[in-house]
Amino acid sequence: WKFAYAVVVNEVVRPRLGYYQWENIRENLDRCREYHALYFKERKEQATRIEKQRARKLEKQIDVLNLVFIRRNVELDV
């Protein structure tokens, strides 16, 4: 039982606790802010090719809920 407990704690519980560390929260917020700015430029058709590539890369790192939220906010701003 000790082995099963250790596996669950190390594989399931501890990684989830890492999501709530301040460094991870700050990195996620920075990615979201950067994506918001890039998507806004892209919607106004002012984004360069490099900025579009960066936006695609950020889309793979940001979760779907935040992507939808950011895109909806940009649509309201444009």
JOPEVEN-V356552 format. One record per pair of residues at least 6 apart in sequence whose ideal C-beta (glycine too) atoms are under 6 Angstrom apart, sorted by the first residue. I is the first residue (numbers start at 0). J is the second residue. D is the distance in whole Angstrom. If there is no record, write none. Layout:
# JOPEVEN-V356552
((I,J,D) (I,J,D))
This chain:
# JOPEVEN-V356552
((30,57,6) (30,60,6) (30,61,6) (31,65,6) (34,57,4) (34,69,6) (35,69,5) (37,50,5) (37,54,4) (38,73,5) (39,73,5) (40,46,4) (42,73,6) (42,77,5))
